[in-house]
Amino acid sequence: SEFKSGSANGINELTNESFKVFPNPASDKLTVSFDAENADYTIAVLDLTGRTVVSNNYSNLAGSQEISVPVSGLSTGNYIVKISTNGVSFNQKVVIK
């Protein structure tokens, strides 16, 4: 099996407690707040078909982060904010109004 060890279903997810995405709903920008662990992070916004509409890469983040993601160019609707690092990811549904 190709799955990483560490969880029953083979998918490692970052925990909801360490990541906050606000405001929700948002119209101008989203803020992604988390504690980084000396790693590279990708913050992406996906539409519900899974298409990436915004993607930003951040290198060597450490400590408490508050990263602003502009979303004023997006159509209103439901989106998923995906934060990835070291092969694990965290997804948060957001509404753009």
C-alpha positions in Angstrom: 0.0 0.0 0.0 1.2 3.5 -0.8 -0.6 5.1 2.2 1.3 6.9 4.9 1.1 5.3 8.3 -0.4 7.3 11.2 -4.1 7.1 10.6 -6.7 4.4 10.2 -7.8 5.3 6.7 -4.3 6.2 5.4 -5.0 9.9 4.9 -3.2 12.3 7.2 -5.2 15.5 7.9 -4.0 18.5 9.8 -6.3 19.2 12.7 -9.0 21.7 12.7 -7.8 23.1 16.0 -4.5 24.4 14.6 -6.1 26.2 11.6 -8.6 28.9 11.4 -10.0 30.5 8.3 -12.1 33.7 8.7 -14.2 35.6 8.1 -16.8 33.1 6.8 -18.6 34.2 4.7 -16.0 36.5 3.2 -16.2 39.0 0.4 -12.9 40.8 0.1 -10.2 38.6 1.7 -9.8 35.5 3.8 -7.4 35.2 6.7 -5.7 31.9 7.4 -4.4 31.6 10.9 -2.2 28.8 12.1 1.0 27.9 13.9 3.7 26.9 11.4 6.4 24.4 12.1 9.4 25.4 10.0 7.9 24.1 6.9 6.7 25.1 3.4 2.9 25.6 3.1 0.6 26.0 0.2 -2.7 27.8 0.6 -5.2 27.2 -2.2 -8.8 28.1 -2.8 -10.8 25.5 -4.8 -14.2 25.6 -6.3 -16.5 22.7 -5.6 -15.5 20.9 -8.8 -12.0 20.8 -7.3 -10.5 23.4 -9.7 -7.9 25.6 -8.0 -8.9 29.3 -8.3 -6.2 30.8 -6.0 -2.9 29.2 -4.9 0.0 30.7 -3.0 3.2 29.0 -1.8 5.0 30.1 1.4 8.5 28.8 2.3 10.0 28.2 5.7 7.2 29.5 7.8 7.7 29.2 11.6 5.5 30.3 14.5 2.2 32.0 14.5 0.9 33.0 11.0 -1.9 35.1 9.8 -1.9 35.0 6.0 -4.3 37.1 4.0 -5.8 35.6 0.8 -7.6 38.0 -1.5 -10.9 36.6 -2.8 -12.6 39.7 -4.2 -12.1 38.4 -7.7 -14.0 35.2 -7.0 -17.7 34.7 -7.9 -20.1 34.3 -5.0 -20.6 30.7 -3.9 -19.1 27.9 -1.9 -15.3 27.2 -2.0 -12.8 25.0 -0.1 -9.7 26.5 1.4 -6.9 23.9 1.3 -3.8 24.2 3.4 -1.0 21.7 2.6 2.3 20.9 4.1 4.6 17.9 3.9 2.0 15.7 2.3 -0.8 16.5 4.7 -3.7 18.9 4.1 -6.5 20.6 5.9 -9.7 21.6 4.1 -12.2 24.3 5.3 -15.4 25.1 3.5 -16.0 28.8 3.0 -18.7 31.0 1.5 -17.8 34.0 -0.7 -20.5 36.5 -0.8 
